[in-house]
Amino acid sequence: MRILTWNINGLTSALNYYPWSKKKSHKEMFATMKADIIWQEIKCQPTKLTQDVALVPGYDAYFSFSKTKPGYSGVAVYVKQPLVPLQAEEGITGILNEPKTINPCFKSNNKPTSSSSITTNDCNDNDGGEGYFFDGLMNSPDQLDSEGRCLILDFGLFVLLNIYFPNEAQGDRGYYKADYHACVRRRIDDMLTNGRQVILVGDLNAIHEPLDHFKSTHGWPVVGDTVFQASVYRHWLNEIIYPKGPLIDTCRNFHPQRKGMFTFWKSVTNERPRNFGVRLDYILVSEGLGSWLKAADILPELFGSDHCPVYIDLYDIVESSVQGTKCLMDLLSTEQSKNKNKNKGKGNMTTASVNISIKNKYKSANESRYSNLLAKNFAQFSGSQKRLDQYFSTVVCPKNTKKSTDQKIDQ
């Protein structure tokens, strides 16, 4: 299984670049990248979304658009069938989701907790500000989630956060970026506390280490070390990435000393041919997913944006001396796993449903199919697709695939 993130800088612009200019379809683009879960910044508005982009055969597409600036930011996640996320949410605060999916926990100050459908935190009963999701923030939840920067999808084995982080700025935008980073960390901590595994993908708009900057690669000082480390956003990255934080930087895990592993180049000055770039795009995973990691890398040879794709590959099968053989597709939410669970009755649950049913607060695996974030449910596309169940076939655990033994991530 491959999970890929790419700040595509516009849904259709990539088709003007080789090799996509010859293929001229997103279906062929996805096939080339061999990805099961795809994409990032889209710079699109709902009214401009065309059927060939929204309804790519074999994929279900989830979108979050900017509420305030049409054609600005926005993110998408294309999910290859038969995967079906149990739930899909937009926004990092949870404020945009339907009331039925939000845990209605309010205190006298009317500040909701961090709990939502993809976390399972109970209401915090402590008085005062401690534990409140929005404490200390300069921006309201509506402001933070107005730009279409985040989609959160629950796949059972893990929760995927696809985020386009705000760019560095001063003044009000600086406060906005700081608040956004704070909310992402709080949301991830909430999920981990409740036993969930997390995959954070996207353009984080921050450089982690000097090695991630072309000046360091070419022997030039980036800035003084004290100044470099003083960046609040670099500090945020340091605190969320192992060893200080809970998430593994997958590309650095597999390529700890590789130089020139950049994901962004300034197009105005044509820096890409010289590889004068920086690393802004990441896939970070929680430690519990470490044994599933097979590979991680960048794809700088693929053009179409000033960013390049970043991907991770997961093993199909993991063998454990403690838990025996585990099949990835058995642990992910699919239409097949939903049907198995239904057929077994309420008293029995599949492995996937056990993983996602923490404290029995999860809804059916079918819920995301009715999401207003799912492109096939948009008004302009309703009736354009066959019934979704016609696309699904029986999912079986691969028999002849490379297996992973018990392993620890080289951290």
N, C-alpha and C positions, 0 to 999 in steps of 0.2 A: 504494500500500500504506500502511495506517495502523497504527501501533503506539501503543497507548494504555495508560496506567497510571492506576489509580484506587484509592485506599485506600477501599474500599467499606464498611469497618467492619461487616462481616457480610454473608454471601451473600444472605440473603433480605430484610434490612431495607430495602434500596433500593426494593423493590416497593411499599412503603407510601407512597412519595412520587410526586408528579406529575413527569413524565408516565408513569412506570412503573406507577403505581397503575391506570391505564386499560389498559395493555398486558398486565400480569400475566404476563409470561413473559420469561425471559432471552434467548430467541431474538429477540424483538422489541426488547429492550433493546440487544442487540448490533447489530441492523440499524440502529437509530437512531444509534448511535455510529459506524457504518461502519468498524469496526476489524477488523484481521486478527489481531492479537495483543493480548490484553487481560488486565488486572486485577492485583490486589494483595492487601492484607490481607483475610482472609475470616472469621476468628473462627468456625471450624467444626471439628468433629471427625468422623472417618470414619464413625462409627456414625450420625451425624445427617445425613449427606449423602443427599439424595434424588435420584431418577433424573432429574427434570425440571431439576435444577440441574447434575448431573454430566454428563448426556448431552444437551447442547444440540445439536439437529440442525445439521449443517454444521460443527461444531467438535469438536476433540479437546481434552480438559481434563487438565492435569497439576496435581497437588496436592502440597503439603508441609504436614504438620500438626505442631502442637506435640506433643512427646513427653512433656512433663512437666505441662502445664496444659491439660486438655481445653477446647476452645473459646476458647483464647487465641492470638492472632496467627494464624499460618498464612498461606500465600500460594498463589495459583493462577495458571496461565497457560492461557488458552483460545486455541487455534491454529486459525484458519480453514482448512478443507480447500480446496485440496489440499496446503497446506504440511505437511511432516512433518519435525520436527527429527531430525537424525541421531542425537543423543543427548540424554538428559535426566538431569540430576543434581539432587539436593537437598542443601542445605547449602553453606556457603562454603569449608569446609576440605577437602572430598572424603572425609571419614572415613565418611560414611553410605552411600557407594555400594558396590556389590558388589565383592568382591576382584578380580574379573577386569577391572574398569574402572580399577583403581588401579595406577599404576606402582609395583611393589613395591621401592622404593629405601629401604633402611634403613642407618643407620650404627650404630656400636657403642652409641650412646646411645638407639637405637630410635626416633629422631624421624624420621617420614616427611618427604620433601620435599614441595614444593607441587604436584608433578606428579600429574595425574589424567587421565581420559580426554578432557577438553576442553582440556587443555593438553598440550604435547609436550616439556616440559623433561626433559632427561636427568638422571640422578642427579648430584648435586653431589659431586665427589670431594674437595673441600677438607676438611681436618680442621678441627675447631673449630665454632663456632656459625654462622659466616657462611653465608648461603644457605639456612638451614633455615627452613621456613615457620612453625614455631611458636615460634621463639626469642623470648624476651622477653615472652611472654604470661602473664597471670596465670590464665587459664582453660584447661581442657583442650579439645581438639577436640570431644569429646562434649558438653561443656557449651555450647560456642558454637553447636553445631548442634542443640540440643535443643528449640528453640522454633519450628521451622518457618518460618524467616524468609527462606529463599533457594531459588530454583529457577534452574538454569542450563541453557539450551537452545541447542544448536548448530544453526544454520540454514545453515551453509556460508559464505555471504557474511559473516556476523557471528555472534558468540556473544552471546546475550541473558542478562543477569543481572537477574532480577526480585527485588528485595530490599526487605524491610520492616525498616529500621534500628531498633535499640533507641532508646528515648526517653532524654533526658538525665536523669541521676540521680547520686546520691552513693554513696560506699561501694563495696560489692561490685558493684552494678549499674553504677556509674561505670567500674569496671575492665572489666566485661563489655562495655560500649559501646566503650571505647577499644580493647579487643582485637578486637572485631568490625570496627571501622573499619580496623584494621591488616591484618586478614586480607583484607578486600575489596580494599585497595590492592595487597597482595602478589599476590593472584590476578589482578587486572587487569594488573599489570605483567608477570606471567608470560605471560599471553596475548599481550600486545603484543610482548613480546620474541620470542615464537615466531611472529610474523607474522600474528596474528589481528586482526580488527577487532571492536570491542566496543561493545555498547549496554547502558548501565546505566540501569534504570528503577526508580522506586519512591518511597516515602516515606522520604527521607533523614533526617528528623527533625533538620534543621539549617537555619538561615537563612544564606544566603550573604553578602548585602550589605545595608547600611541600606535600600536601595531596596526590598528584599524584606520590609520591616516597615512596618505601617500608620502607626506613629508618625513615621517619616521622611516618608512620603507626605503626612501632614497638617502637616508643618513642626515636629513635636515631636522633640526629641532622643531617640533610642532609649536610649542610655546614652552615656557618654563614648566617643569613638572608640577610645581605647586599650583600654578595657574590652571594647568590642564586638569588636574584632579579636583580643583575647586568648583567646577561646573556642577550646579545642583542637579542637572539631568544626568550627568555622568555618575554622580553620587547615587542617584536613584537606580541607575543600571547596576552599579556595584552592589547595592543593597538587595537587589532582587536576583542577581546571578550568583551561582555557586562560586566560591565557598561561603560568601557572606549571606547569600539568599537561598531561596528554595528551588530555583529553576536552573536547569542545565542549558548553557549556550551550546546548542548542538553542533554548529559548524566549528567552533573552537574546540569542542570536545574531540572531534575527529581530526582537526587540523590545528593543533595548539600553537605551532610556531610558523605557520604559513604566512609569508609576506604577500602583499598585493591582493588579498582576498577582499576586494571592495565590491560594493553593490550600487554605488551611486557615483556619477561623474557629471560635472557641469557641462551641459550641452552648448551653452553660449560660447565657451572658449574651447570647445571640442577636446575635452580632456581624456576621453575614453581611449583613443588609440595609444596614448602614452601611459595609460592606466594611472593617471593622477586622480585617484578617487578616494572615497571613504566608505566605511561600512555603516550603513544606517538601518539595514533590513535584517531581521533576526527571526529564528524559530527557537523559542525557549520552552522546555518541557519540564514537568515536575519529576522528581527522582523516581517515583513509582513506575514511570514509563521507561526507565533506563534500559531494562532488559529487552524492550521491543525495538530499540534503535539499531538499525542496520547500516545506515549511511546518512550523511548530511553534507551538502555542498552548495555552491553557487553555480549559476549557468551564465557566465558573462558573454558567451558566444551568441546568446539569443538577444536580438535587438527588438526595439519597439517602444522603448521608453528610456529616460535617463537613469532608470534603475534596471537591475537585472534580477531574474528570478532566484529565489532561495528555496531549497527543498530538503525534506527528510524522507527517508524510506524506512518503513517498519517491516519487521519480519512477519511472515504469514503464520509461523508457528514458533512458539518458545517452549523449550523443554526445561522443566524445573525438577530437581530432586525432591522438593517439598510438595509442590502442587501438581506434578506430572505434566503432561502435554497440554498446552493451551493454544487454541486456534483463534487468531485475531478476529475472524468473521463471527465466531461464536460470542465474542465479547462486545462487538459493536452493534448498534441499533440498526436493524434492517427490517424491511417489510416481512422477510421470512421469520425473523426472530419474534416479531410482533404476533404473527399468525400462530407460531408454535406456542407462545405464551397463552394466547386466547384458547387454543385447543386443549391445553393442559388444565384449564380451569383456574379459578381464583386461588385455589390452595397451593398451586405450584407455580414457580417462576423459572424462566430460563436464566442462564448465567448472566446474560446481559441485563435482564431486568433486576436481578439481585444487585448488581453493581450500581445501578442508577436509582434504586428504590430506597435510598437512605431515609430512615424513619418513616417509610411508606408515604412520602409526600409527593411522589412523582405521578404525573398524569399518564395517559396512555401513549404508547409509542407512535400513535397516529396523529398526535396533536399538531406537529409542525406542518403536516400536509394541508391544514386549514389556515395556516398562518397568513396574515396579510402582507408578510414579507416575502412570500413565495411568488415568483414571477407568474406562474401559471394561474394564480388567483387574481392577478391584476385585471381590472375591468376590460382593458383593451385586448387581453389575451384569453379571456374566459371562453371556453368552448373551442379553443384552437388546438388543444391536445387531446389525445385519446385518454381514456380512463387510466389513471396512474398505474393501477395494478396490472395492466396489460404489458407493462415494461418489465415486470419482475419475473425471474426464474428462480429455481431452487438454488440456495447458496450452500455449498459444501466446502468443508475444510480441505485445502489442497493436500494431496498425498505426496507428491514429489516436489518438494520445495526445500530450499535451504533452511536449516533449523538453527536456532540459537540456543546455546546452553546457558546455564546460570552465569551471569557476567555482571561485573560492576563497571560503571562508567569511569573512564580514566579522567579523574577530576584533579 
